[in-house]
Structures are given as C-alpha cells and as structure tokens.
Amino acid sequence: MSKQESPAKRGRRWITIAVIIVLVVALAVCIALLVLRSKDTEEPQLADDIPNVSRTVLDRGFVDESNMDDVMSELSEKVDEGMFECRMSSFWTFETATSESPNSYVANVESNRHALYFDVYEEQTNELLYSSPILPVGSEIRNIKLDKALPVGDHDAVVMYTLVDEDYEEVSTAGFRITISIQN
C-alpha cells in the first residue's frame, strides 16, 4: 500500500517551504544591505605620502582638525577671487527707445578686485539689448543708451556681469534682474 499524504499535510508542507524561502531571502537582503552600508560609511584613509594633502582633502571634501585652517583659507581665497560688490540702479527709464536713460547706473567699486563688463538681455526673448565696455575697478557708467530699441512699456531684463582678470580671462559671472521702462 502506498503512503499518500493528506491534502492538509501537503498544504502545511508548502507553507513551511514558502516561509523558509522568504526567511532565507530576507536574511540575504539584510546581509547585503549591511555589507553595502558598511562600505559607504568606512572612513577614508589619507596616506601621509599623498602630495598636497590639503588639495586632496579640498577636492574630496574631507575636513578634520588637522587641516581645517588650510582648507578654510583655500576656500576663502577661491570665494574672494570671484566675489565683487555690485552697485547699480535696478529701474532704468528711457524717454524714447533711442534715448539715454538718465537714471541708469552701473559701477565697479573700489573694493572689487577685477575689471568687469556687463551685457543686458531682455528676459522674455533673451535678446541682447546692450553690451558695456570693460569697466576698470573704481569706474562707472551712467546714462546708458540701449543698442536695441524696445517698444513702449516696462520690460524685465537681466544684467549679466562678467569679472575678468588682468589677461581679460573670465573669473566669474553673475546676473541681476532690472526693469527697463520705455516711456514714449
């Protein structure tokens, strides 16, 4: 006589097998996550023989007490190099599309380190409206006349500053919004 299992026993066996499989998979996933997590959180080792450790540290973003002053100094120099003070009017009024604006003003103040030039773009169309000459440190420009005529009304514009070094190489750029109003 052959032994046959009852349907209830077969059902329990399949449930037990399924539970064991789920537990094995869950355990494998947990182990994998722990291994991956431990790799992500390992402290990086900086070798003593790396040339210019502060440069490596700055590139990678590792800062500790032993290199904090060097890193902060280098970061400060990089920020100072591209920083500048902006002095300008933000609402330029023009009697006509071809006249000068009596209230337009942009200055490269004495505290800046670099010469600069600027371009004015209509914000909606991105059309170039004006390009300035290079303004040395301590100089200014007033009564700007647009290179492109605009229709009557108020126009949103962007003034894009470009700082240049003594070789006229770009140091940094920054943009500021202004309003241009054409009266007649």
C-alpha positions in Angstrom: 0.0 0.0 0.0 1.4 3.4 -0.9 1.5 6.2 1.6 -0.3 9.2 0.5 -0.3 12.4 2.4 -3.5 14.1 3.2 -4.2 17.4 1.5 -3.9 19.2 4.8 -0.4 17.9 5.4 0.7 18.8 1.8 -0.6 22.3 2.3 1.3 22.8 5.6 4.5 21.5 3.9 4.2 24.0 1.1 3.5 26.8 3.6 6.6 25.8 5.6 8.7 25.7 2.5 7.4 29.1 1.4 8.1 30.6 4.9 11.7 29.1 4.8 12.3 30.6 1.4 11.0 34.0 2.4 13.2 33.9 5.6 16.3 32.9 3.5 15.7 35.7 1.0 15.0 38.3 3.8 18.2 37.2 5.6 20.2 37.5 2.3 18.8 41.0 1.7 19.7 42.1 5.3 23.2 40.8 4.9 23.6 42.6 1.5 22.4 45.9 3.0 24.7 45.6 5.9 27.7 44.9 3.7 26.8 47.8 1.3 26.2 50.2 4.3 29.5 49.3 5.9 31.3 50.1 2.6 29.6 53.5 2.4 30.4 54.5 6.0 34.0 53.4 6.0 36.3 56.3 7.0 38.6 57.3 4.1 42.3 56.7 4.8 44.6 59.6 3.8 48.1 58.4 3.3 51.0 60.5 4.6 52.8 60.3 1.3 50.0 62.0 -0.8 51.4 65.2 -2.2 49.5 68.3 -1.2 47.1 66.7 1.2 45.1 69.9 1.7 44.4 69.9 -2.1 43.3 66.3 -1.9 41.2 67.0 1.1 39.6 70.0 -0.5 38.8 68.1 -3.7 37.2 65.3 -1.7 35.6 67.4 1.0 37.3 65.7 4.0 37.9 68.2 6.7 39.2 67.5 10.2 41.0 69.5 12.9 44.5 68.9 11.4 43.6 70.5 8.0 40.7 72.9 8.9 42.8 76.1 8.7 44.4 75.2 5.4 41.0 74.2 3.8 39.2 77.3 5.1 42.0 79.5 3.8 41.9 77.9 0.4 38.1 78.1 0.2 38.2 81.7 1.2 40.7 82.5 -1.5 38.6 80.8 -4.1 35.4 82.7 -3.0 37.3 86.1 -2.7 38.6 85.6 -6.3 35.2 85.6 -7.8 33.4 87.9 -5.5 32.5 91.5 -6.2 30.3 94.3 -4.9 27.5 95.3 -7.3 26.4 98.9 -7.3 23.7 99.7 -9.9 20.3 101.1 -10.4 17.6 98.5 -10.9 15.0 100.6 -12.7 16.1 102.2 -16.0 13.7 104.8 -17.6 14.1 105.9 -21.2 12.1 108.8 -22.6 12.1 107.0 -26.0 13.5 103.7 -27.3 16.5 105.6 -28.8 17.3 108.0 -25.9 19.7 107.6 -23.0 18.4 106.7 -19.6 19.1 109.4 -17.1 18.8 107.0 -14.1 20.8 104.1 -15.5 24.0 103.5 -13.4 26.5 100.7 -13.0 29.7 101.0 -11.0 32.7 98.8 -10.5 33.5 100.0 -7.0 37.0 100.4 -5.5 36.6 97.4 -3.2 36.4 95.0 -6.1 39.5 93.1 -7.3 38.7 92.8 -11.0 37.6 94.7 -14.0 34.2 93.8 -15.3 31.9 94.2 -18.2 28.1 93.6 -18.5 25.5 92.6 -21.0 21.8 93.5 -20.7 19.3 90.9 -22.0 15.6 91.1 -22.4 14.4 88.4 -20.1 11.5 87.2 -22.1 13.2 86.9 -25.5 16.9 86.7 -24.3 17.8 89.3 -26.9 20.9 91.3 -26.2 20.0 94.9 -25.6 23.3 96.4 -24.5 27.0 95.5 -24.1 29.2 97.6 -22.0 32.9 98.4 -22.4 35.2 97.0 -19.8 34.9 98.9 -16.5 38.2 99.1 -14.5 38.0 98.9 -10.7 36.7 102.3 -9.5 34.9 103.3 -12.6 31.3 103.7 -13.5 28.9 104.2 -16.4 25.8 106.4 -16.5 23.2 107.4 -19.0 23.2 104.1 -20.9 21.6 104.0 -24.3 20.3 100.6 -25.5 21.8 99.1 -28.6 18.3 97.6 -29.5 15.1 99.6 -29.4 12.3 98.3 -27.3 8.6 99.0 -27.7 6.8 101.4 -25.2 6.2 99.8 -21.8 8.0 98.0 -19.0 10.4 95.2 -19.8 12.0 92.7 -17.5 15.7 92.4 -18.2 18.8 90.7 -16.8 22.2 92.4 -16.4 24.9 89.7 -16.7 28.2 90.8 -15.1 31.5 89.1 -16.1 34.6 89.7 -14.0 37.9 89.5 -15.9 41.4 89.2 -14.7 44.4 91.2 -16.0 44.6 89.0 -19.1 40.8 89.5 -19.7 40.1 85.9 -18.8 36.7 85.3 -17.2 36.9 85.0 -13.4 33.2 84.7 -12.7 29.7 85.8 -13.8 26.5 86.9 -12.0 23.2 88.0 -13.2 20.7 90.6 -11.7 17.2 91.5 -12.8 16.3 95.0 -13.7 13.3 96.7 -15.2 13.6 98.9 -18.3 10.8 101.3 -18.9 10.3 102.9 -22.3 8.0 106.0 -21.9 7.2 107.1 -25.4 
